[in-house]
Amino acid sequence: MKRLLISASAILLLFSACGEVDPDPTPTPTPDPKPVSFNQRLTIVHARSSFTVPSLSGSGVSGRVDFGDGSTQDYRYGLTGTYPSVGQHRVVIECTGATSFSMESVADVSQIDLSAF
């Protein structure tokens, strides 16, 4: 019976050629996702303890909502932010793809800025 001696580097080379073993086990870093760029902005100042974001209409609408209290969320229909107290709050909706918006009520809304919408 003959014995076959194969060095570890020869085995690694053999498996590497077959695609079984990665000769460099260091994981490839995943690139950071590109930041989303929004080209429209709607700003609303209100004095409510909760605020439902206006409904945005258009093709492929996406966006981000800053409730003015340090919290931000991705835009979605019916999104509501609550505040610990009533007072002046500035909500900024950055979006893309919107052609119009609608609000259930403008009660307690003191300003709607459409200059960048």
C-alpha positions, 0 to 999 in steps of 0.5 A: 500500500502506497502512502500519498503525502500532500502538503497543506499548501497543495491542498489549499491550492487544489481547493482554491482552484475548485472554488471550495476554499477562499484563500483570503477569508477576510470579508469584503466590506460592504459599501455604504449605501448612497444617501438618498437625495430628495429634491422637494421640501414641504414645511409645516408649522403647527401647534398640535400634540400630534401631527399626521403627515400630509398624504403625498401623491405622485409617481414613485413618491419617497421621502423622509419626515423630520418632526422637529423634535429630533425624530425622523422617519421614512415617509409613509401614508398615515405617518403620525408624530406625537409630542410631549406637549402642545407648542409650535412644531416645525415639520419638514418633509423632504421627498421626491416624486410628489406632484401634490399633497393633501391634509385632513385639516389645517386647524392649528397650522400657522404656516405651510411653506411650498417654496421648495415643493 
